[in-house]
Amino acid sequence: MNGNIAVRLENVSRAFGKTAAVNGISLDIAKGEIVSLVGHSGCGKSTLLRIISGVEPVDSGRVFLDGCEVDGQHFVEPEARGVGFVFQDYALFPHLSVRDNILFGLKHRLKVEAVTAAENIIRRIGIEHLADRFPHTLSGGEQQRVALARALAPEPAVILMDEPFSNLDQGLRDKVRTDTLSLLRSLSATAIMVTHDPQEALSVGDRVVLMRSGEIVQAGNPYDLHDRPENAYAAEFFCAFNKVSGQWHDGKFKTVLGSFAVASGAKETGAETLYIRPRDIIVSLESGDLPARIGERVFYGDTEQLVLFVDGLETPLKATVSERLPDGTEKIRISVRPERLSVF
């Protein structure tokens, strides 16, 4: 096995009754890589995390950590796997101080070594001022940092994080997530994070793994999944597309909006659907390929979403623009950027 592989899953499956939570997944995760597991509720991402940790055994397949088999033909107990786990609710012991919560994960070490390791991670994460406090006196962001410190203190080979930021308010969530990623990267830690949030998955992961019904739909770097989706499900998971029907003709995809040379998506197989991102509709007061009428405007601060009616389309288009049109504007012209169009 490649010595740079921290986690290897070989055709891993796990079912609960007749429901396949994880179905034949194979995946390699490199040392120092941060991977986002993303998908809707029930897709199997948390089950996969539990399989890696050893909390959930596989029905078939094999799991390797740092080249050693930990499940399949040979099972290694969770506490012997060298894996750190950060739970959604942080799972801190309410009767222990922050320092003692961190020391709890080091109880197998000599006391002097444990105290040194705990103080090092407390200092590294910057929670010295919290060390003697108890969990119920901490904010959500502070609890998350303590949970991370407890997971990192034993210097695990892999950190597993299950929706670690979902309980935080938006502004705090962004800051804690940025701080956490900075720390993980500074430690060259291998981390796998489960999330249901498409934007969080794209912003966190060196690689993003999109799951559906216990299987991997697409895996790649964030730009691959956002800009080059391999199927309609992957496309719509990361963006709310405009969908326009059409047909292939002489190597181009012909719609009422025009004919386009589309590189990604389906081959020339007759009637299909063109997928257009709202940001890829160019709006102008004077120039453009087609006339359109604004039916609604929704202001989001930095951007504005326009609902556009175009002759020949039963469903209106949605366009996202960064420059505000004059108040009262109704008639405009539009064009479509051809670079990132897909057909499925």
Phi, psi and omega in degrees: 000141176306126182291351180268001182270120178275319182228131174231127174247126180243104175051048185280133177224148176208127180238151173241104188067234179266001182264122178275103180286322176226129190230094172067043183273132172237131185200136173249137177236125185281157176296135181082001181271141173252120185243133174263123169263118187228150178165170180290163179305136179087005183279348178107002185293318179290324176299319179297321177297318180292328176294316180297322181286338182097357179291328180241122179281157177277152170276326177204163183096183184222148178236132178236138173238120181052041176085353181256133179288129180241351176200145182128256176280340181218131183249130176249131181298151183307317184291347180257007185270347182068041182242135174259143185232126173248114184273163179299321181262010176072329174053043176279148178281117188294335184270000180248145175292170178303313180300316182288330173299317180290320179294333182302322180283358182243016188292344178280351180267164171300147187303317181297317179294319181296315180297318179297315180296319180296314181294326179295315182286327176299317179290320183296321181274347176078041181240030180303322183288351181256353193303326184261003181270168181253153187309321184292347179267000185260151173285171179300318179295321179293319177298322180296320180293324178293317178299320178294318179299317179297322180289326184275336186305318180284003181056059182289159178289329183219138173254126178251129183232120182255103182047054190290342184247003189291338181273001183260149174295158190306307183299314179292323180300317180297317182291313181296322179296316179298315179297318180296314180297319178300317180294313181300319180290323179294332179268359185054038184283146171271125185222142174235122183241127174270134175209155173256358186267114182302318182292322177296317179301316182292324184279338185265315194277137164295328176223144181243132178243110180268127182244153175206128177051043175080006181232159177276123178277314179199143176226141180171185177288162186305324181291324177301310185291324181282314187268335185230061179296144183271347180203173184296322181298314179297319180299309186285340178293324185260354181200144175274099186275154160277137180239124185233125181285157180184192180215153174284140177207117179054043174083359178237158179263117188261126177224176177292344178273350183134180178251136187228139172274104187256124183274325186254152176108212187287157173278178184287094185231033178094216184290131180217193180231132177272130179255122183234124176288144179304329179286345183265010171260116181272127182249134181216153176282335187235311185261156181148162186281330187222148173281149177212160179238133179282121179262335183200148176230130179237118186266128181243012180099274179282337180227168176225136177258130180251135172261120190242134175257129182234133179302133179097348179251126178287325182258130179293155176269155172244128179238139176252122182236149179261341178255126184287138173279156178302145177302140179088355179296132179235313182262129180221182172233149183229155170223164180243127174291128186273350192293324188243028178281149177226154176234128178226000000 
